[in-house]
Amino acid sequence: MGGGGWYHVPKVWSPAGGWWATPKNWKFNTGMGFVAIGIGVAITFTTSISKERRPIPPAWHIPSQRWAVHAKIDDPSLP
């Protein structure tokens, strides 16, 4: 019973690291990936905030109106 031991595989080079790859700095690389994604989301969010306009006021308040730059100009009923 049990899952067995280590499998014998030939030494193979591949861009992904081959079998059972564990790069030395995988935690740093993963963190940098999350930082890059976060920067991309922040840039998209700030661009969206600056460009959001509503020429016709909505029937009910929309959550993005809280942080939109032109919300009070476009919808006079906002507090």
N, C-alpha and C positions, 0 to 999 in steps of 0.2 A: 504494500500500500504506500501511498505517498505520491508526490509529484515527480519523483525522480531527482537525479542530480544534475550536474552541469552538462549541457550538451556539447559534444565535440564538434566544432565548426572550424573550417579553414580560416586562416587570417585573410580578411578581405578588407580592402579600402573602399569606402564609398563617401560621397559628400555628406550623407546623413549620419555617418559614424559607424555603419555596419551593425552587427548584432549587439544588443545590449549596450547601446551607446550611452555614456554618462559623461558629458563634457565637464571639464574642471570648473568652469565658470557659468554653469547653467542658471544659477540663481541670479547672477548679475545680468545675464542676457535676458532672462524673463522679466526682470525689473525694468530694464531699459525698454523692452517692448511695451510694457504697461505705461511707462512714462511717455513714450512716443504716441501711443493711442490717446492718452490723456491730453497731450498738447494738441493733437488733431481735433479732439472733441471740444476743447476750449476755444480754438480758433473758429470752428464751425458755429459754436454757440454765440460767440461775440459778433460774428458776421451776421448771423440770423437776427440778433437783437437790433443791430443797427439798421437792417433793411426791412424789418417787419412794419407794414402799413396796412391799415384797414379802412378803405374809403367808405365802406358801409358799416356802421356800428353793428356788432353781433347782437342777437336777441338776448343772450345771457353772457355773463363775464367768462372769459377764457383765461386759464391760469397764466399763459404767457403774457397777458396784458400787465401783470404785476411788474415785470422787468423790461417791457418794451419801451423804447425811447420815445416814440410818438404816440403812445396809447392815450394820454390825456388830451392830445390835440385831435386825434381821430374819433374818440368817444367821449363827449362831454359829460356823460352820466357817471363816469368813474369818480370815486371819492378822492 
